[in-house]
Amino acid sequence: MTDERVAAGLREQLASWRAELQGGAERVGWKIAFNLPAVREGIGIDAPTIGYLTSATRLEDGAEFPGAGTSRLVAEPEIAIEAAGGGGIASYAPAIELADFNRPFDQLQAIVAEDIFHRGLILGASVPELPETPSARVVVNGEERASATAPGDYFDGVLDLVSSALEGNGESLHPGDRIICGVITPPVPISSGDEVRIEYGALGELSVRVT
């Protein structure tokens, strides 16, 4: 059963996404939000939801991200999948999402409307098949802050979730859309001056510097 706060927020979010594309941003894809069961339980929803990704917030590996104006900036290690034509997954890639927890979770409709804390995206090189179970090790200023292996159901239902959410709002998943599938470790707080490196085992590593 869809939470009305999420449904209303998603309608507003997609209106902003359409305006962003009309303003010249390029479509990149989607994000899975609230993939951790403990987070969903805490905010009172029973399923993850989606946000959008465009070129407006995409950064290159090793880029600098301006931390000024953020409230509670975090780095989130994730794996991105690419939607294949006819369904299925065409490729996998490491990803970092930068998010700013600038609202309390009881403001859920506004959070969803504002693209669920999204501030930045870094995508690594794609591979057609995963070489091993996805994992992530987050290193900030040379110190390990978090590490974990993705759960076995990490990719389960992702394509269906995005397709269903979009179709319910007059949109559709396109071949080539990239989807970041949710955090592997808990979000890691970062701030100005931090050098962030995330290692993904055989998938390589990505980095970002907060200015």
Residue, then its C-alpha position, 0 to 999 in steps of 0.5 A: m500500500t502506497d503511503e500518501r506522503v510518498a505518493a504526493g511527494l513523488r508527484e511534486q518530485l517528478a514535476s521538478w524533474r520534468a522542469e529540470l530536463q526542459g531547462g537543459a539537464e540530461r536524463v541520467g536515471w533514478k535512485i532507490a531511497f530508504n532501502l534499509p529496513a530499519v530506516r523504513e521502520g523508523i519513518g513508518i513506510d513499508a517499501p523503498t521509493i525513488g528519486y531522480l538523477t540528471s546531469a545537473t548533479r553528476l560529478e566526475d571521479g575525483a571531483e570537488f564538491p562544495g559543502a557550503g550551504t549543506s546541513r548534514l552532508v553524507a557520502e553513500p556507497e552504492i552500486a548502479i545498474e543500467a536498464a537493458g532494452g526489454g528488461g533486465i540489467a545491462s551493466y553494473a558500476p560503482a557509485i557515490e551519492l552525496a546527500d544532505f539530511n537537511r530535513p527531519f524524517d517527519q517531513l516525509q512528503a517534502i523530503v520526497a518532493e525535494d529528491i530525497f536529500h540528493r546533492g551529487l552523483i559519481l558513477g564509475a566504469s561499467v561492467p556487464e557482470l558483477p565479478e563478486t558480491p558487491s562491497a564497499r569500504v569508506v575511507v575519509n582522510g585516510e581513516e576507515r569509517a565504514s565497510a560492508t557487503a551488500p545483502g544478497d537481495y540488494f538488486d531484487g525488485v529494483l527494476d520493478l520498483v522504478s517501473s511501477a513508480l514511474e508508470g503510476n505517474g505517467e512516465s516509464l523506465h527507459p533502456g540506458d537509465r542508470i539506477i543507484c540501488g541504495v546504500i551498502t553501508p550506513p551513510v557516512p557523515i562528511s564535511s568541508g576539507d574531507e577527502v573521501r575514497i570508497e573502495y568497491g573491491a573488484l569494481g575499483e574505487l571512487s573519490v571526492r573532495v569536499t571543499 
